[in-house]
């Protein structure tokens, strides 16, 4: 079994190998995620509105 201290040392070594994104990359990718989320939300809202109208026509 691995000791907690060994685990923390190995975790630190692995984290030192990580290439972290720059602030510019993080900001750009955050905007991409927000834009994609808004687009998918708008698509789902439009589809919901369309299906609601169609359902209302068939019920009447």
PyMOL Python script that loads the backbone (N, CA, C, O; Angstrom):
from pymol import cmd

cmd.read_pdbstr("""\
ATOM      1  N   UNK A   1       0.847  -1.188   0.000  1.00  0.00           N
ATOM      2  CA  UNK A   1       0.000   0.000   0.000  1.00  0.00           C
ATOM      3  C   UNK A   1       0.886   1.242   0.000  1.00  0.00           C
ATOM      4  O   UNK A   1       1.933   1.274   0.645  1.00  0.00           O
ATOM      5  N   UNK A   2       0.451   2.256  -0.729  1.00  0.00           N
ATOM      6  CA  UNK A   2       1.236   3.480  -0.861  1.00  0.00           C
ATOM      7  C   UNK A   2       0.927   4.417   0.311  1.00  0.00           C
ATOM      8  O   UNK A   2      -0.221   4.561   0.732  1.00  0.00           O
ATOM      9  N   UNK A   3       1.979   5.043   0.819  1.00  0.00           N
ATOM     10  CA  UNK A   3       1.768   5.953   1.946  1.00  0.00           C
ATOM     11  C   UNK A   3       1.219   7.281   1.431  1.00  0.00           C
ATOM     12  O   UNK A   3       1.464   7.649   0.282  1.00  0.00           O
ATOM     13  N   UNK A   4       0.477   8.002   2.275  1.00  0.00           N
ATOM     14  CA  UNK A   4      -0.071   9.294   1.849  1.00  0.00           C
ATOM     15  C   UNK A   4       1.014  10.297   1.433  1.00  0.00           C
ATOM     16  O   UNK A   4       0.808  11.076   0.502  1.00  0.00           O
ATOM     17  N   UNK A   5       2.147  10.281   2.105  1.00  0.00           N
ATOM     18  CA  UNK A   5       3.225  11.208   1.768  1.00  0.00           C
ATOM     19  C   UNK A   5       3.796  10.893   0.387  1.00  0.00           C
ATOM     20  O   UNK A   5       4.064  11.806  -0.394  1.00  0.00           O
ATOM     21  N   UNK A   6       3.983   9.615   0.079  1.00  0.00           N
ATOM     22  CA  UNK A   6       4.469   9.209  -1.239  1.00  0.00           C
ATOM     23  C   UNK A   6       3.467   9.600  -2.319  1.00  0.00           C
ATOM     24  O   UNK A   6       3.846  10.071  -3.391  1.00  0.00           O
ATOM     25  N   UNK A   7       2.206   9.402  -2.028  1.00  0.00           N
ATOM     26  CA  UNK A   7       1.160   9.773  -2.981  1.00  0.00           C
ATOM     27  C   UNK A   7       1.214  11.275  -3.282  1.00  0.00           C
ATOM     28  O   UNK A   7       1.139  11.678  -4.442  1.00  0.00           O
ATOM     29  N   UNK A   8       1.344  12.091  -2.251  1.00  0.00           N
ATOM     30  CA  UNK A   8       1.399  13.541  -2.456  1.00  0.00           C
ATOM     31  C   UNK A   8       2.644  13.955  -3.238  1.00  0.00           C
ATOM     32  O   UNK A   8       2.568  14.839  -4.091  1.00  0.00           O
ATOM     33  N   UNK A   9       3.782  13.333  -2.960  1.00  0.00           N
ATOM     34  CA  UNK A   9       5.008  13.654  -3.694  1.00  0.00           C
ATOM     35  C   UNK A   9       4.878  13.291  -5.170  1.00  0.00           C
ATOM     36  O   UNK A   9       5.274  14.063  -6.043  1.00  0.00           O
ATOM     37  N   UNK A  10       4.320  12.111  -5.441  1.00  0.00           N
ATOM     38  CA  UNK A  10       4.143  11.686  -6.834  1.00  0.00           C
ATOM     39  C   UNK A  10       3.115  12.566  -7.549  1.00  0.00           C
ATOM     40  O   UNK A  10       3.277  12.878  -8.728  1.00  0.00           O
ATOM     41  N   UNK A  11       2.073  12.961  -6.846  1.00  0.00           N
ATOM     42  CA  UNK A  11       1.069  13.848  -7.440  1.00  0.00           C
ATOM     43  C   UNK A  11       1.688  15.187  -7.795  1.00  0.00           C
ATOM     44  O   UNK A  11       1.396  15.741  -8.855  1.00  0.00           O
ATOM     45  N   UNK A  12       2.540  15.717  -6.923  1.00  0.00           N
ATOM     46  CA  UNK A  12       3.223  16.987  -7.181  1.00  0.00           C
ATOM     47  C   UNK A  12       4.106  16.856  -8.421  1.00  0.00           C
ATOM     48  O   UNK A  12       4.122  17.760  -9.256  1.00  0.00           O
ATOM     49  N   UNK A  13       4.845  15.746  -8.558  1.00  0.00           N
ATOM     50  CA  UNK A  13       5.702  15.523  -9.728  1.00  0.00           C
ATOM     51  C   UNK A  13       4.868  15.513 -11.012  1.00  0.00           C
ATOM     52  O   UNK A  13       5.264  16.104 -12.018  1.00  0.00           O
ATOM     53  N   UNK A  14       3.723  14.846 -10.974  1.00  0.00           N
ATOM     54  CA  UNK A  14       2.860  14.782 -12.156  1.00  0.00           C
ATOM     55  C   UNK A  14       2.279  16.153 -12.492  1.00  0.00           C
ATOM     56  O   UNK A  14       2.198  16.519 -13.664  1.00  0.00           O
ATOM     57  N   UNK A  15       1.878  16.908 -11.479  1.00  0.00           N
ATOM     58  CA  UNK A  15       1.328  18.238 -11.734  1.00  0.00           C
ATOM     59  C   UNK A  15       2.381  19.187 -12.300  1.00  0.00           C
ATOM     60  O   UNK A  15       2.046  20.102 -13.053  1.00  0.00           O
ATOM     61  N   UNK A  16       3.634  18.981 -11.950  1.00  0.00           N
ATOM     62  CA  UNK A  16       4.710  19.805 -12.512  1.00  0.00           C
ATOM     63  C   UNK A  16       4.895  19.544 -14.006  1.00  0.00           C
ATOM     64  O   UNK A  16       5.419  20.405 -14.714  1.00  0.00           O
ATOM     65  N   UNK A  17       4.479  18.382 -14.498  1.00  0.00           N
ATOM     66  CA  UNK A  17       4.603  18.037 -15.921  1.00  0.00           C
ATOM     67  C   UNK A  17       3.488  18.645 -16.769  1.00  0.00           C
ATOM     68  O   UNK A  17       3.606  18.710 -17.992  1.00  0.00           O
ATOM     69  N   UNK A  18       2.425  19.083 -16.138  1.00  0.00           N
ATOM     70  CA  UNK A  18       1.258  19.585 -16.866  1.00  0.00           C
ATOM     71  C   UNK A  18       1.590  20.917 -17.536  1.00  0.00           C
ATOM     72  O   UNK A  18       2.203  21.796 -16.930  1.00  0.00           O
ATOM     73  N   UNK A  19       1.176  21.050 -18.791  1.00  0.00           N
ATOM     74  CA  UNK A  19       1.308  22.319 -19.504  1.00  0.00           C
ATOM     75  C   UNK A  19      -0.036  23.032 -19.376  1.00  0.00           C
ATOM     76  O   UNK A  19      -1.005  22.682 -20.049  1.00  0.00           O
ATOM     77  N   UNK A  20      -0.077  24.030 -18.509  1.00  0.00           N
ATOM     78  CA  UNK A  20      -1.319  24.727 -18.237  1.00  0.00           C
ATOM     79  C   UNK A  20      -1.614  25.724 -19.352  1.00  0.00           C
ATOM     80  O   UNK A  20      -0.684  26.307 -19.910  1.00  0.00           O
ATOM     81  N   UNK A  21      -2.890  25.935 -19.692  1.00  0.00           N
ATOM     82  CA  UNK A  21      -3.231  26.892 -20.750  1.00  0.00           C
ATOM     83  C   UNK A  21      -2.966  28.324 -20.287  1.00  0.00           C
ATOM     84  O   UNK A  21      -3.013  28.635 -19.097  1.00  0.00           O
ATOM     85  N   UNK A  22      -2.690  29.174 -21.257  1.00  0.00           N
ATOM     86  CA  UNK A  22      -2.476  30.585 -20.947  1.00  0.00           C
ATOM     87  C   UNK A  22      -3.816  31.254 -20.664  1.00  0.00           C
ATOM     88  O   UNK A  22      -4.877  30.681 -20.910  1.00  0.00           O
ATOM     89  N   UNK A  23      -3.749  32.464 -20.147  1.00  0.00           N
ATOM     90  CA  UNK A  23      -4.975  33.210 -19.875  1.00  0.00           C
ATOM     91  C   UNK A  23      -5.742  33.470 -21.170  1.00  0.00           C
ATOM     92  O   UNK A  23      -6.972  33.414 -21.189  1.00  0.00           O
ATOM     93  N   UNK A  24      -5.017  33.755 -22.248  1.00  0.00           N
ATOM     94  CA  UNK A  24      -5.662  34.005 -23.546  1.00  0.00           C
ATOM     95  C   UNK A  24      -6.397  32.758 -24.035  1.00  0.00           C
ATOM     96  O   UNK A  24      -7.535  32.844 -24.496  1.00  0.00           O
ATOM     97  N   UNK A  25      -5.742  31.597 -23.934  1.00  0.00           N
ATOM     98  CA  UNK A  25      -6.382  30.341 -24.363  1.00  0.00           C
ATOM     99  C   UNK A  25      -7.613  30.044 -23.510  1.00  0.00           C
ATOM    100  O   UNK A  25      -8.660  29.653 -24.026  1.00  0.00           O
ATOM    101  N   UNK A  26      -7.476  30.231 -22.220  1.00  0.00           N
ATOM    102  CA  UNK A  26      -8.592  29.956 -21.318  1.00  0.00           C
ATOM    103  C   UNK A  26      -9.773  30.866 -21.619  1.00  0.00           C
ATOM    104  O   UNK A  26     -10.917  30.414 -21.658  1.00  0.00           O
ATOM    105  N   UNK A  27      -9.498  32.149 -21.831  1.00  0.00           N
ATOM    106  CA  UNK A  27     -10.570  33.107 -22.137  1.00  0.00           C
ATOM    107  C   UNK A  27     -11.257  32.758 -23.449  1.00  0.00           C
ATOM    108  O   UNK A  27     -12.485  32.773 -23.539  1.00  0.00           O
ATOM    109  N   UNK A  28     -10.453  32.440 -24.473  1.00  0.00           N
ATOM    110  CA  UNK A  28     -11.020  32.122 -25.790  1.00  0.00           C
ATOM    111  C   UNK A  28     -11.878  30.863 -25.726  1.00  0.00           C
ATOM    112  O   UNK A  28     -12.984  30.832 -26.265  1.00  0.00           O
ATOM    113  N   UNK A  29     -11.372  29.838 -25.074  1.00  0.00           N
ATOM    114  CA  UNK A  29     -12.124  28.583 -25.004  1.00  0.00           C
ATOM    115  C   UNK A  29     -13.366  28.719 -24.122  1.00  0.00           C
ATOM    116  O   UNK A  29     -14.375  28.056 -24.361  1.00  0.00           O
ATOM    117  N   UNK A  30     -13.292  29.573 -23.107  1.00  0.00           N
ATOM    118  CA  UNK A  30     -14.472  29.839 -22.284  1.00  0.00           C
ATOM    119  C   UNK A  30     -15.564  30.487 -23.131  1.00  0.00           C
ATOM    120  O   UNK A  30     -16.738  30.132 -23.019  1.00  0.00           O
ATOM    121  N   UNK A  31     -15.175  31.429 -23.971  1.00  0.00           N
ATOM    122  CA  UNK A  31     -16.153  32.081 -24.854  1.00  0.00           C
ATOM    123  C   UNK A  31     -16.740  31.081 -25.861  1.00  0.00           C
ATOM    124  O   UNK A  31     -17.924  31.154 -26.190  1.00  0.00           O
ATOM    125  N   UNK A  32     -15.922  30.163 -26.341  1.00  0.00           N
ATOM    126  CA  UNK A  32     -16.421  29.133 -27.269  1.00  0.00           C
ATOM    127  C   UNK A  32     -17.468  28.269 -26.574  1.00  0.00           C
ATOM    128  O   UNK A  32     -18.510  27.962 -27.153  1.00  0.00           O
ATOM    129  N   UNK A  33     -17.192  27.878 -25.333  1.00  0.00           N
ATOM    130  CA  UNK A  33     -18.143  27.052 -24.584  1.00  0.00           C
ATOM    131  C   UNK A  33     -19.435  27.827 -24.327  1.00  0.00           C
ATOM    132  O   UNK A  33     -20.524  27.271 -24.469  1.00  0.00           O
ATOM    133  N   UNK A  34     -19.327  29.096 -23.953  1.00  0.00           N
ATOM    134  CA  UNK A  34     -20.524  29.904 -23.700  1.00  0.00           C
ATOM    135  C   UNK A  34     -21.341  30.051 -24.991  1.00  0.00           C
ATOM    136  O   UNK A  34     -22.562  29.899 -24.974  1.00  0.00           O
ATOM    137  N   UNK A  35     -20.669  30.343 -26.102  1.00  0.00           N
ATOM    138  CA  UNK A  35     -21.369  30.500 -27.386  1.00  0.00           C
ATOM    139  C   UNK A  35     -22.050  29.200 -27.796  1.00  0.00           C
ATOM    140  O   UNK A  35     -23.191  29.215 -28.258  1.00  0.00           O
ATOM    141  N   UNK A  36     -21.364  28.088 -27.633  1.00  0.00           N
ATOM    142  CA  UNK A  36     -21.958  26.796 -27.993  1.00  0.00           C
ATOM    143  C   UNK A  36     -23.159  26.492 -27.098  1.00  0.00           C
ATOM    144  O   UNK A  36     -24.168  25.970 -27.570  1.00  0.00           O
ATOM    145  N   UNK A  37     -23.053  26.814 -25.823  1.00  0.00           N
ATOM    146  CA  UNK A  37     -24.162  26.581 -24.890  1.00  0.00           C
ATOM    147  C   UNK A  37     -25.380  27.424 -25.257  1.00  0.00           C
ATOM    148  O   UNK A  37     -26.512  26.944 -25.218  1.00  0.00           O
ATOM    149  N   UNK A  38     -25.137  28.681 -25.613  1.00  0.00           N
ATOM    150  CA  UNK A  38     -26.242  29.561 -26.015  1.00  0.00           C
ATOM    151  C   UNK A  38     -26.875  29.054 -27.309  1.00  0.00           C
ATOM    152  O   UNK A  38     -28.098  29.053 -27.444  1.00  0.00           O
ATOM    153  N   UNK A  39     -26.050  28.626 -28.255  1.00  0.00           N
ATOM    154  CA  UNK A  39     -26.578  28.125 -29.529  1.00  0.00           C
ATOM    155  C   UNK A  39     -27.419  26.868 -29.319  1.00  0.00           C
ATOM    156  O   UNK A  39     -28.505  26.750 -29.885  1.00  0.00           O
ATOM    157  N   UNK A  40     -26.934  25.944 -28.523  1.00  0.00           N
ATOM    158  CA  UNK A  40     -27.694  24.712 -28.265  1.00  0.00           C
ATOM    159  C   UNK A  40     -28.974  25.042 -27.507  1.00  0.00           C
ATOM    160  O   UNK A  40     -30.031  24.480 -27.794  1.00  0.00           O
ATOM    161  N   UNK A  41     -28.882  25.954 -26.539  1.00  0.00           N
ATOM    162  CA  UNK A  41     -30.076  26.360 -25.792  1.00  0.00           C
ATOM    163  C   UNK A  41     -31.117  27.002 -26.694  1.00  0.00           C
ATOM    164  O   UNK A  41     -32.310  26.725 -26.566  1.00  0.00           O
ATOM    165  N   UNK A  42     -30.668  27.864 -27.612  1.00  0.00           N
ATOM    166  CA  UNK A  42     -31.596  28.511 -28.546  1.00  0.00           C
ATOM    167  C   UNK A  42     -32.229  27.474 -29.475  1.00  0.00           C
ATOM    168  O   UNK A  42     -33.420  27.552 -29.774  1.00  0.00           O
ATOM    169  N   UNK A  43     -31.442  26.518 -29.926  1.00  0.00           N
ATOM    170  CA  UNK A  43     -31.964  25.459 -30.799  1.00  0.00           C
ATOM    171  C   UNK A  43     -33.034  24.643 -30.070  1.00  0.00           C
ATOM    172  O   UNK A  43     -34.100  24.371 -30.623  1.00  0.00           O
ATOM    173  N   UNK A  44     -32.745  24.261 -28.845  1.00  0.00           N
ATOM    174  CA  UNK A  44     -33.703  23.473 -28.067  1.00  0.00           C
ATOM    175  C   UNK A  44     -34.959  24.288 -27.774  1.00  0.00           C
ATOM    176  O   UNK A  44     -36.069  23.759 -27.838  1.00  0.00           O
ATOM    177  N   UNK A  45     -34.793  25.574 -27.454  1.00  0.00           N
ATOM    178  CA  UNK A  45     -35.950  26.431 -27.189  1.00  0.00           C
ATOM    179  C   UNK A  45     -36.817  26.574 -28.441  1.00  0.00           C
ATOM    180  O   UNK A  45     -38.045  26.522 -28.364  1.00  0.00           O
ATOM    181  N   UNK A  46     -36.165  26.756 -29.596  1.00  0.00           N
ATOM    182  CA  UNK A  46     -36.911  26.871 -30.852  1.00  0.00           C
ATOM    183  C   UNK A  46     -37.640  25.580 -31.192  1.00  0.00           C
ATOM    184  O   UNK A  46     -38.798  25.607 -31.610  1.00  0.00           O
ATOM    185  N   UNK A  47     -36.971  24.462 -31.013  1.00  0.00           N
ATOM    186  CA  UNK A  47     -37.597  23.168 -31.263  1.00  0.00           C
ATOM    187  C   UNK A  47     -38.767  22.949 -30.308  1.00  0.00           C
ATOM    188  O   UNK A  47     -39.809  22.433 -30.711  1.00  0.00           O
ATOM    189  N   UNK A  48     -38.600  23.333 -29.063  1.00  0.00           N
ATOM    190  CA  UNK A  48     -39.673  23.202 -28.083  1.00  0.00           C
ATOM    191  C   UNK A  48     -40.877  24.058 -28.471  1.00  0.00           C
ATOM    192  O   UNK A  48     -42.019  23.605 -28.396  1.00  0.00           O
ATOM    193  N   UNK A  49     -40.616  25.290 -28.884  1.00  0.00           N
ATOM    194  CA  UNK A  49     -41.707  26.179 -29.291  1.00  0.00           C
ATOM    195  C   UNK A  49     -42.438  25.618 -30.510  1.00  0.00           C
ATOM    196  O   UNK A  49     -43.668  25.642 -30.567  1.00  0.00           O
ATOM    197  N   UNK A  50     -41.681  25.115 -31.480  1.00  0.00           N
ATOM    198  CA  UNK A  50     -42.280  24.547 -32.679  1.00  0.00           C
ATOM    199  C   UNK A  50     -43.139  23.326 -32.341  1.00  0.00           C
ATOM    200  O   UNK A  50     -44.269  23.207 -32.815  1.00  0.00           O
ATOM    201  N   UNK A  51     -42.608  22.436 -31.534  1.00  0.00           N
ATOM    202  CA  UNK A  51     -43.366  21.239 -31.170  1.00  0.00           C
ATOM    203  C   UNK A  51     -44.589  21.580 -30.318  1.00  0.00           C
ATOM    204  O   UNK A  51     -45.619  20.912 -30.410  1.00  0.00           O
ATOM    205  N   UNK A  52     -44.474  22.613 -29.496  1.00  0.00           N
ATOM    206  CA  UNK A  52     -45.631  23.054 -28.702  1.00  0.00           C
ATOM    207  C   UNK A  52     -46.741  23.553 -29.620  1.00  0.00           C
ATOM    208  O   UNK A  52     -47.909  23.212 -29.432  1.00  0.00           O
ATOM    209  N   UNK A  53     -46.374  24.366 -30.619  1.00  0.00           N
ATOM    210  CA  UNK A  53     -47.375  24.875 -31.575  1.00  0.00           C
ATOM    211  C   UNK A  53     -48.026  23.723 -32.346  1.00  0.00           C
ATOM    212  O   UNK A  53     -49.244  23.702 -32.524  1.00  0.00           O
ATOM    213  N   UNK A  54     -47.217  22.775 -32.798  1.00  0.00           N
ATOM    214  CA  UNK A  54     -47.774  21.640 -33.540  1.00  0.00           C
ATOM    215  C   UNK A  54     -48.703  20.809 -32.658  1.00  0.00           C
ATOM    216  O   UNK A  54     -49.759  20.366 -33.109  1.00  0.00           O
ATOM    217  N   UNK A  55     -48.315  20.601 -31.426  1.00  0.00           N
ATOM    218  CA  UNK A  55     -49.147  19.830 -30.507  1.00  0.00           C
ATOM    219  C   UNK A  55     -50.464  20.547 -30.237  1.00  0.00           C
ATOM    220  O   UNK A  55     -51.518  19.914 -30.187  1.00  0.00           O
ATOM    221  N   UNK A  56     -50.408  21.870 -30.062  1.00  0.00           N
ATOM    222  CA  UNK A  56     -51.618  22.632 -29.831  1.00  0.00           C
ATOM    223  C   UNK A  56     -52.576  22.542 -31.021  1.00  0.00           C
ATOM    224  O   UNK A  56     -53.791  22.473 -30.833  1.00  0.00           O
ATOM    225  N   UNK A  57     -52.035  22.544 -32.253  1.00  0.00           N
ATOM    226  CA  UNK A  57     -52.881  22.442 -33.441  1.00  0.00           C
ATOM    227  C   UNK A  57     -53.568  21.085 -33.523  1.00  0.00           C
ATOM    228  O   UNK A  57     -54.731  20.997 -33.918  1.00  0.00           O
ATOM    229  N   UNK A  58     -52.849  20.025 -33.151  1.00  0.00           N
ATOM    230  CA  UNK A  58     -53.448  18.703 -33.199  1.00  0.00           C
ATOM    231  C   UNK A  58     -54.470  18.480 -32.091  1.00  0.00           C
ATOM    232  O   UNK A  58     -55.426  17.727 -32.275  1.00  0.00           O
ATOM    233  N   UNK A  59     -54.280  19.118 -30.956  1.00  0.00           N
ATOM    234  CA  UNK A  59     -55.222  18.956 -29.838  1.00  0.00           C
ATOM    235  C   UNK A  59     -56.533  19.667 -30.121  1.00  0.00           C
ATOM    236  O   UNK A  59     -57.590  19.178 -29.723  1.00  0.00           O
ATOM    237  N   UNK A  60     -56.495  20.801 -30.793  1.00  0.00           N
ATOM    238  CA  UNK A  60     -57.703  21.581 -31.057  1.00  0.00           C
ATOM    239  C   UNK A  60     -58.517  20.995 -32.125  1.00  0.00           C
ATOM    240  O   UNK A  60     -59.569  21.536 -32.466  1.00  0.00           O
TER     241      UNK A  60
END
""", "prot")
cmd.dss("prot")
cmd.show_as("cartoon", "prot")
cmd.util.cbc("prot")
cmd.orient("prot")
